[in-house]
Amino acid sequence: MKRETLILLVAVTLVAGGAQGETNESAESWRWTLPEFMPPPRVPADNAMSEARFQLGRKLFYDARLSGNGKEACASCHEQRLAFTDGR
């Protein structure tokens, strides 16, 4: 229970800290780097993409401390070169 509480507290702190100083960017102002055949994802107007949010997501994706055993990041299985799948 203490571990889950600590993880939640760290996540909330990171999100709150990452949101400071952001501008109100709309979903259209974010430059999506996607293949031409792929439409941009739907993004709620009150939760628009920004560079800070992108970087936070990247940090969390590669952070092993958030896993159940503290040793495996999401990136351990979900490989970027395989479109973030596990290759199965």
Contacts in CASP RR format, 6 or more apart in sequence:
PFRMAT RR
TARGET T0000
AUTHOR 0000-0000-0000
METHOD contacts of the structure
MODEL  1
MKRETLILLVAVTLVAGGAQGETNESAESWRWTLPEFMPPPRVPADNAMS
EARFQLGRKLFYDARLSGNGKEACASCHEQRLAFTDGR
7 66 0 8 1.000
11 60 0 8 1.000
11 66 0 8 1.000
14 56 0 8 1.000
14 59 0 8 1.000
14 60 0 8 1.000
15 56 0 8 1.000
18 52 0 8 1.000
18 53 0 8 1.000
18 56 0 8 1.000
19 52 0 8 1.000
21 52 0 8 1.000
22 50 0 8 1.000
22 52 0 8 1.000
22 53 0 8 1.000
23 50 0 8 1.000
24 48 0 8 1.000
25 48 0 8 1.000
25 49 0 8 1.000
25 50 0 8 1.000
26 45 0 8 1.000
26 48 0 8 1.000
27 40 0 8 1.000
27 42 0 8 1.000
27 43 0 8 1.000
27 45 0 8 1.000
27 48 0 8 1.000
27 49 0 8 1.000
29 48 0 8 1.000
30 43 0 8 1.000
30 48 0 8 1.000
30 49 0 8 1.000
30 50 0 8 1.000
32 40 0 8 1.000
32 41 0 8 1.000
34 40 0 8 1.000
43 49 0 8 1.000
60 66 0 8 1.000
60 74 0 8 1.000
61 73 0 8 1.000
61 74 0 8 1.000
61 75 0 8 1.000
61 78 0 8 1.000
62 73 0 8 1.000
62 74 0 8 1.000
62 75 0 8 1.000
63 73 0 8 1.000
64 70 0 8 1.000
64 71 0 8 1.000
64 72 0 8 1.000
64 73 0 8 1.000
64 76 0 8 1.000
66 73 0 8 1.000
67 73 0 8 1.000
67 76 0 8 1.000
77 86 0 8 1.000
78 84 0 8 1.000
78 85 0 8 1.000
78 86 0 8 1.000
79 85 0 8 1.000
79 86 0 8 1.000
79 87 0 8 1.000
END
